[in-house]
Structures are given as structure tokens and as C-alpha cells.
Amino acid sequence: MEGNVKIKTNQSEVRFTIVEKILQRFSLRITDVSFTDYYGIIIGIEKL
């Protein structure tokens, strides 16, 4: 994994309980979270 990866969703809310388990399992961390009308929520992740 090189650089930042963005997860884009068209949902207006995301439940982080499942996301946290995935992040821990693959040694990832959230770098930023933003909201746009077109994509919904955008979550930036990177490998630790």
C-alpha cells in the first residue's frame, strides 16, 4: 500500500465499530474524514 487511500461511500453516516476492527487487523489508521454531497463520507487511511 503506497500513499493515502480514500474510501468513498454514498452514505451520510458510517458505523465505526466494524471499521475499527478492520483497521486493527490490517495495521491501518484513519488519516482524515470528510463529507461531500456527491460521495457522502470520504475516509482516508494509511498503513502503520
mmCIF file of the N, C-alpha and C atoms, coordinates in Angstrom:
data_MODEL
# 
_entry.id   MODEL 
# 
loop_
_atom_site.group_PDB 
_atom_site.id 
_atom_site.type_symbol 
_atom_site.label_atom_id 
_atom_site.label_alt_id 
_atom_site.label_comp_id 
_atom_site.label_asym_id 
_atom_site.label_entity_id 
_atom_site.label_seq_id 
_atom_site.pdbx_PDB_ins_code 
_atom_site.Cartn_x 
_atom_site.Cartn_y 
_atom_site.Cartn_z 
_atom_site.occupancy 
_atom_site.B_iso_or_equiv 
_atom_site.pdbx_formal_charge 
_atom_site.auth_seq_id 
_atom_site.auth_comp_id 
_atom_site.auth_asym_id 
_atom_site.auth_atom_id 
_atom_site.pdbx_PDB_model_num 
ATOM 1   N N  . MET A 1 1  ? 0.854   -1.176 0.000  1.00 0.00 ? 1  MET A N  1 
ATOM 2   C CA . MET A 1 1  ? 0.000   0.000  0.000  1.00 0.00 ? 1  MET A CA 1 
ATOM 3   C C  . MET A 1 1  ? 0.898   1.237  0.000  1.00 0.00 ? 1  MET A C  1 
ATOM 4   N N  . GLU A 1 2  ? 0.768   2.057  -0.988 1.00 0.00 ? 2  GLU A N  1 
ATOM 5   C CA . GLU A 1 2  ? 1.586   3.256  -1.071 1.00 0.00 ? 2  GLU A CA 1 
ATOM 6   C C  . GLU A 1 2  ? 0.703   4.492  -1.012 1.00 0.00 ? 2  GLU A C  1 
ATOM 7   N N  . GLY A 1 3  ? 1.143   5.492  -0.264 1.00 0.00 ? 3  GLY A N  1 
ATOM 8   C CA . GLY A 1 3  ? 0.402   6.740  -0.180 1.00 0.00 ? 3  GLY A CA 1 
ATOM 9   C C  . GLY A 1 3  ? -0.894  6.606  0.582  1.00 0.00 ? 3  GLY A C  1 
ATOM 10  N N  . ASN A 1 4  ? -1.731  7.591  0.410  1.00 0.00 ? 4  ASN A N  1 
ATOM 11  C CA . ASN A 1 4  ? -3.041  7.586  1.085  1.00 0.00 ? 4  ASN A CA 1 
ATOM 12  C C  . ASN A 1 4  ? -4.085  6.901  0.223  1.00 0.00 ? 4  ASN A C  1 
ATOM 13  N N  . VAL A 1 5  ? -4.963  6.173  0.863  1.00 0.00 ? 5  VAL A N  1 
ATOM 14  C CA . VAL A 1 5  ? -6.092  5.524  0.205  1.00 0.00 ? 5  VAL A CA 1 
ATOM 15  C C  . VAL A 1 5  ? -7.352  6.194  0.716  1.00 0.00 ? 5  VAL A C  1 
ATOM 16  N N  . LYS A 1 6  ? -8.286  6.454  -0.161 1.00 0.00 ? 6  LYS A N  1 
ATOM 17  C CA . LYS A 1 6  ? -9.558  7.060  0.226  1.00 0.00 ? 6  LYS A CA 1 
ATOM 18  C C  . LYS A 1 6  ? -10.676 6.045  0.043  1.00 0.00 ? 6  LYS A C  1 
ATOM 19  N N  . ILE A 1 7  ? -11.488 5.885  1.057  1.00 0.00 ? 7  ILE A N  1 
ATOM 20  C CA . ILE A 1 7  ? -12.687 5.055  0.979  1.00 0.00 ? 7  ILE A CA 1 
ATOM 21  C C  . ILE A 1 7  ? -13.852 6.005  0.772  1.00 0.00 ? 7  ILE A C  1 
ATOM 22  N N  . LYS A 1 8  ? -14.567 5.848  -0.326 1.00 0.00 ? 8  LYS A N  1 
ATOM 23  C CA . LYS A 1 8  ? -15.684 6.737  -0.630 1.00 0.00 ? 8  LYS A CA 1 
ATOM 24  C C  . LYS A 1 8  ? -16.987 5.962  -0.473 1.00 0.00 ? 8  LYS A C  1 
ATOM 25  N N  . THR A 1 9  ? -17.958 6.585  0.141  1.00 0.00 ? 9  THR A N  1 
ATOM 26  C CA . THR A 1 9  ? -19.267 5.971  0.314  1.00 0.00 ? 9  THR A CA 1 
ATOM 27  C C  . THR A 1 9  ? -20.350 6.996  0.030  1.00 0.00 ? 9  THR A C  1 
ATOM 28  N N  . ASN A 1 10 ? -21.473 6.529  -0.459 1.00 0.00 ? 10 ASN A N  1 
ATOM 29  C CA . ASN A 1 10 ? -22.576 7.458  -0.716 1.00 0.00 ? 10 ASN A CA 1 
ATOM 30  C C  . ASN A 1 10 ? -23.517 7.535  0.478  1.00 0.00 ? 10 ASN A C  1 
ATOM 31  N N  . GLN A 1 11 ? -23.094 6.998  1.621  1.00 0.00 ? 11 GLN A N  1 
ATOM 32  C CA . GLN A 1 11 ? -23.895 7.034  2.837  1.00 0.00 ? 11 GLN A CA 1 
ATOM 33  C C  . GLN A 1 11 ? -23.633 8.325  3.615  1.00 0.00 ? 11 GLN A C  1 
ATOM 34  N N  . SER A 1 12 ? -24.625 8.783  4.341  1.00 0.00 ? 12 SER A N  1 
ATOM 35  C CA . SER A 1 12 ? -24.445 10.000 5.140  1.00 0.00 ? 12 SER A CA 1 
ATOM 36  C C  . SER A 1 12 ? -23.919 9.684  6.539  1.00 0.00 ? 12 SER A C  1 
ATOM 37  N N  . GLU A 1 13 ? -23.842 8.390  6.901  1.00 0.00 ? 13 GLU A N  1 
ATOM 38  C CA . GLU A 1 13 ? -23.264 8.010  8.185  1.00 0.00 ? 13 GLU A CA 1 
ATOM 39  C C  . GLU A 1 13 ? -22.575 6.654  8.051  1.00 0.00 ? 13 GLU A C  1 
ATOM 40  N N  . VAL A 1 14 ? -21.551 6.441  8.854  1.00 0.00 ? 14 VAL A N  1 
ATOM 41  C CA . VAL A 1 14 ? -20.787 5.202  8.850  1.00 0.00 ? 14 VAL A CA 1 
ATOM 42  C C  . VAL A 1 14 ? -20.638 4.736  10.289 1.00 0.00 ? 14 VAL A C  1 
ATOM 43  N N  . ARG A 1 15 ? -20.815 3.454  10.533 1.00 0.00 ? 15 ARG A N  1 
ATOM 44  C CA . ARG A 1 15 ? -20.616 2.898  11.873 1.00 0.00 ? 15 ARG A CA 1 
ATOM 45  C C  . ARG A 1 15 ? -19.166 2.444  11.994 1.00 0.00 ? 15 ARG A C  1 
ATOM 46  N N  . PHE A 1 16 ? -18.427 3.086  12.897 1.00 0.00 ? 16 PHE A N  1 
ATOM 47  C CA . PHE A 1 16 ? -17.001 2.832  13.004 1.00 0.00 ? 16 PHE A CA 1 
ATOM 48  C C  . PHE A 1 16 ? -16.650 1.584  13.808 1.00 0.00 ? 16 PHE A C  1 
ATOM 49  N N  . THR A 1 17 ? -17.629 0.925  14.423 1.00 0.00 ? 17 THR A N  1 
ATOM 50  C CA . THR A 1 17 ? -17.318 -0.284 15.196 1.00 0.00 ? 17 THR A CA 1 
ATOM 51  C C  . THR A 1 17 ? -16.723 -1.363 14.300 1.00 0.00 ? 17 THR A C  1 
ATOM 52  N N  . ILE A 1 18 ? -17.280 -1.541 13.121 1.00 0.00 ? 18 ILE A N  1 
ATOM 53  C CA . ILE A 1 18 ? -16.753 -2.530 12.175 1.00 0.00 ? 18 ILE A CA 1 
ATOM 54  C C  . ILE A 1 18 ? -15.462 -2.020 11.548 1.00 0.00 ? 18 ILE A C  1 
ATOM 55  N N  . VAL A 1 19 ? -15.403 -0.746 11.207 1.00 0.00 ? 19 VAL A N  1 
ATOM 56  C CA . VAL A 1 19 ? -14.211 -0.167 10.594 1.00 0.00 ? 19 VAL A CA 1 
ATOM 57  C C  . VAL A 1 19 ? -13.009 -0.294 11.530 1.00 0.00 ? 19 VAL A C  1 
ATOM 58  N N  . GLU A 1 20 ? -13.190 -0.066 12.823 1.00 0.00 ? 20 GLU A N  1 
ATOM 59  C CA . GLU A 1 20 ? -12.092 -0.156 13.788 1.00 0.00 ? 20 GLU A CA 1 
ATOM 60  C C  . GLU A 1 20 ? -11.487 -1.555 13.817 1.00 0.00 ? 20 GLU A C  1 
ATOM 61  N N  . LYS A 1 21 ? -12.317 -2.595 13.752 1.00 0.00 ? 21 LYS A N  1 
ATOM 62  C CA . LYS A 1 21 ? -11.813 -3.968 13.744 1.00 0.00 ? 21 LYS A CA 1 
ATOM 63  C C  . LYS A 1 21 ? -10.966 -4.236 12.503 1.00 0.00 ? 21 LYS A C  1 
ATOM 64  N N  . ILE A 1 22 ? -11.405 -3.732 11.361 1.00 0.00 ? 22 ILE A N  1 
ATOM 65  C CA . ILE A 1 22 ? -10.649 -3.906 10.118 1.00 0.00 ? 22 ILE A CA 1 
ATOM 66  C C  . ILE A 1 22 ? -9.325  -3.163 10.197 1.00 0.00 ? 22 ILE A C  1 
ATOM 67  N N  . LEU A 1 23 ? -9.347  -1.929 10.719 1.00 0.00 ? 23 LEU A N  1 
ATOM 68  C CA . LEU A 1 23 ? -8.124  -1.137 10.838 1.00 0.00 ? 23 LEU A CA 1 
ATOM 69  C C  . LEU A 1 23 ? -7.102  -1.831 11.732 1.00 0.00 ? 23 LEU A C  1 
ATOM 70  N N  . GLN A 1 24 ? -7.545  -2.362 12.866 1.00 0.00 ? 24 GLN A N  1 
ATOM 71  C CA . GLN A 1 24 ? -6.640  -3.052 13.784 1.00 0.00 ? 24 GLN A CA 1 
ATOM 72  C C  . GLN A 1 24 ? -6.062  -4.309 13.153 1.00 0.00 ? 24 GLN A C  1 
ATOM 73  N N  . ARG A 1 25 ? -6.882  -5.064 12.481 1.00 0.00 ? 25 ARG A N  1 
ATOM 74  C CA . ARG A 1 25 ? -6.433  -6.321 11.880 1.00 0.00 ? 25 ARG A CA 1 
ATOM 75  C C  . ARG A 1 25 ? -5.350  -6.103 10.829 1.00 0.00 ? 25 ARG A C  1 
ATOM 76  N N  . PHE A 1 26 ? -5.456  -5.049 10.040 1.00 0.00 ? 26 PHE A N  1 
ATOM 77  C CA . PHE A 1 26 ? -4.514  -4.800 8.952  1.00 0.00 ? 26 PHE A CA 1 
ATOM 78  C C  . PHE A 1 26 ? -3.516  -3.687 9.256  1.00 0.00 ? 26 PHE A C  1 
ATOM 79  N N  . SER A 1 27 ? -3.404  -3.268 10.518 1.00 0.00 ? 27 SER A N  1 
ATOM 80  C CA . SER A 1 27 ? -2.463  -2.218 10.943 1.00 0.00 ? 27 SER A CA 1 
ATOM 81  C C  . SER A 1 27 ? -2.625  -0.942 10.117 1.00 0.00 ? 27 SER A C  1 
ATOM 82  N N  . LEU A 1 28 ? -3.836  -0.434 10.089 1.00 0.00 ? 28 LEU A N  1 
ATOM 83  C CA . LEU A 1 28 ? -4.141  0.798  9.368  1.00 0.00 ? 28 LEU A CA 1 
ATOM 84  C C  . LEU A 1 28 ? -4.602  1.858  10.348 1.00 0.00 ? 28 LEU A C  1 
ATOM 85  N N  . ARG A 1 29 ? -4.585  3.108  9.917  1.00 0.00 ? 29 ARG A N  1 
ATOM 86  C CA . ARG A 1 29 ? -5.148  4.178  10.734 1.00 0.00 ? 29 ARG A CA 1 
ATOM 87  C C  . ARG A 1 29 ? -5.870  5.162  9.833  1.00 0.00 ? 29 ARG A C  1 
ATOM 88  N N  . ILE A 1 30 ? -6.867  5.825  10.406 1.00 0.00 ? 30 ILE A N  1 
ATOM 89  C CA . ILE A 1 30 ? -7.623  6.842  9.670  1.00 0.00 ? 30 ILE A CA 1 
ATOM 90  C C  . ILE A 1 30 ? -6.827  8.138  9.685  1.00 0.00 ? 30 ILE A C  1 
ATOM 91  N N  . THR A 1 31 ? -6.622  8.723  8.507  1.00 0.00 ? 31 THR A N  1 
ATOM 92  C CA . THR A 1 31 ? -5.877  9.983  8.421  1.00 0.00 ? 31 THR A CA 1 
ATOM 93  C C  . THR A 1 31 ? -6.816  11.186 8.397  1.00 0.00 ? 31 THR A C  1 
ATOM 94  N N  . ASP A 1 32 ? -7.966  11.030 7.749  1.00 0.00 ? 32 ASP A N  1 
ATOM 95  C CA . ASP A 1 32 ? -8.921  12.138 7.707  1.00 0.00 ? 32 ASP A CA 1 
ATOM 96  C C  . ASP A 1 32 ? -10.298 11.617 7.325  1.00 0.00 ? 32 ASP A C  1 
ATOM 97  N N  . VAL A 1 33 ? -11.314 12.363 7.705  1.00 0.00 ? 33 VAL A N  1 
ATOM 98  C CA . VAL A 1 33 ? -12.693 12.054 7.341  1.00 0.00 ? 33 VAL A CA 1 
ATOM 99  C C  . VAL A 1 33 ? -13.321 13.344 6.845  1.00 0.00 ? 33 VAL A C  1 
ATOM 100 N N  . SER A 1 34 ? -13.965 13.284 5.688  1.00 0.00 ? 34 SER A N  1 
ATOM 101 C CA . SER A 1 34 ? -14.628 14.474 5.165  1.00 0.00 ? 34 SER A CA 1 
ATOM 102 C C  . SER A 1 34 ? -15.970 14.082 4.559  1.00 0.00 ? 34 SER A C  1 
ATOM 103 N N  . PHE A 1 35 ? -16.784 15.066 4.290  1.00 0.00 ? 35 PHE A N  1 
ATOM 104 C CA . PHE A 1 35 ? -18.122 14.842 3.742  1.00 0.00 ? 35 PHE A CA 1 
ATOM 105 C C  . PHE A 1 35 ? -18.315 15.708 2.506  1.00 0.00 ? 35 PHE A C  1 
ATOM 106 N N  . THR A 1 36 ? -18.819 15.094 1.442  1.00 0.00 ? 36 THR A N  1 
ATOM 107 C CA . THR A 1 36 ? -19.198 15.852 0.252  1.00 0.00 ? 36 THR A CA 1 
ATOM 108 C C  . THR A 1 36 ? -20.586 15.411 -0.173 1.00 0.00 ? 36 THR A C  1 
ATOM 109 N N  . ASP A 1 37 ? -21.317 16.267 -0.843 1.00 0.00 ? 37 ASP A N  1 
ATOM 110 C CA . ASP A 1 37 ? -22.664 15.925 -1.306 1.00 0.00 ? 37 ASP A CA 1 
ATOM 111 C C  . ASP A 1 37 ? -22.634 14.794 -2.330 1.00 0.00 ? 37 ASP A C  1 
ATOM 112 N N  . TYR A 1 38 ? -21.589 14.762 -3.159 1.00 0.00 ? 38 TYR A N  1 
ATOM 113 C CA . TYR A 1 38 ? -21.535 13.780 -4.241 1.00 0.00 ? 38 TYR A CA 1 
ATOM 114 C C  . TYR A 1 38 ? -21.167 12.386 -3.742 1.00 0.00 ? 38 TYR A C  1 
ATOM 115 N N  . TYR A 1 39 ? -20.091 12.281 -2.939 1.00 0.00 ? 39 TYR A N  1 
ATOM 116 C CA . TYR A 1 39 ? -19.611 10.977 -2.484 1.00 0.00 ? 39 TYR A CA 1 
ATOM 117 C C  . TYR A 1 39 ? -20.179 10.554 -1.138 1.00 0.00 ? 39 TYR A C  1 
ATOM 118 N N  . GLY A 1 40 ? -20.676 11.462 -0.340 1.00 0.00 ? 40 GLY A N  1 
ATOM 119 C CA . GLY A 1 40 ? -21.068 11.137 1.029  1.00 0.00 ? 40 GLY A CA 1 
ATOM 120 C C  . GLY A 1 40 ? -19.850 11.311 1.931  1.00 0.00 ? 40 GLY A C  1 
ATOM 121 N N  . ILE A 1 41 ? -19.495 10.271 2.667  1.00 0.00 ? 41 ILE A N  1 
ATOM 122 C CA . ILE A 1 41 ? -18.350 10.343 3.580  1.00 0.00 ? 41 ILE A CA 1 
ATOM 123 C C  . ILE A 1 41 ? -17.106 9.774  2.891  1.00 0.00 ? 41 ILE A C  1 
ATOM 124 N N  . ILE A 1 42 ? -15.983 10.484 3.019  1.00 0.00 ? 42 ILE A N  1 
ATOM 125 C CA . ILE A 1 42 ? -14.704 10.022 2.485  1.00 0.00 ? 42 ILE A CA 1 
ATOM 126 C C  . ILE A 1 42 ? -13.768 9.814  3.656  1.00 0.00 ? 42 ILE A C  1 
ATOM 127 N N  . ILE A 1 43 ? -13.221 8.600  3.784  1.00 0.00 ? 43 ILE A N  1 
ATOM 128 C CA . ILE A 1 43 ? -12.334 8.245  4.889  1.00 0.00 ? 43 ILE A CA 1 
ATOM 129 C C  . ILE A 1 43 ? -10.950 7.972  4.302  1.00 0.00 ? 43 ILE A C  1 
ATOM 130 N N  . GLY A 1 44 ? -9.940  8.723  4.737  1.00 0.00 ? 44 GLY A N  1 
ATOM 131 C CA . GLY A 1 44 ? -8.566  8.487  4.314  1.00 0.00 ? 44 GLY A CA 1 
ATOM 132 C C  . GLY A 1 44 ? -7.888  7.521  5.281  1.00 0.00 ? 44 GLY A C  1 
ATOM 133 N N  . ILE A 1 45 ? -7.175  6.516  4.754  1.00 0.00 ? 45 ILE A N  1 
ATOM 134 C CA . ILE A 1 45 ? -6.468  5.561  5.609  1.00 0.00 ? 45 ILE A CA 1 
ATOM 135 C C  . ILE A 1 45 ? -5.032  5.403  5.143  1.00 0.00 ? 45 ILE A C  1 
ATOM 136 N N  . GLU A 1 46 ? -4.149  4.981  6.059  1.00 0.00 ? 46 GLU A N  1 
ATOM 137 C CA . GLU A 1 46 ? -2.770  4.678  5.685  1.00 0.00 ? 46 GLU A CA 1 
ATOM 138 C C  . GLU A 1 46 ? -2.283  3.529  6.547  1.00 0.00 ? 46 GLU A C  1 
ATOM 139 N N  . LYS A 1 47 ? -1.277  2.803  6.044  1.00 0.00 ? 47 LYS A N  1 
ATOM 140 C CA . LYS A 1 47 ? -0.700  1.668  6.768  1.00 0.00 ? 47 LYS A CA 1 
ATOM 141 C C  . LYS A 1 47 ? 0.282   2.182  7.806  1.00 0.00 ? 47 LYS A C  1 
ATOM 142 N N  . LEU A 1 48 ? 0.230   1.584  8.999  1.00 0.00 ? 48 LEU A N  1 
ATOM 143 C CA . LEU A 1 48 ? 1.153   1.972  10.078 1.00 0.00 ? 48 LEU A CA 1 
ATOM 144 C C  . LEU A 1 48 ? 2.523   1.406  9.843  1.00 0.00 ? 48 LEU A C  1 
# 
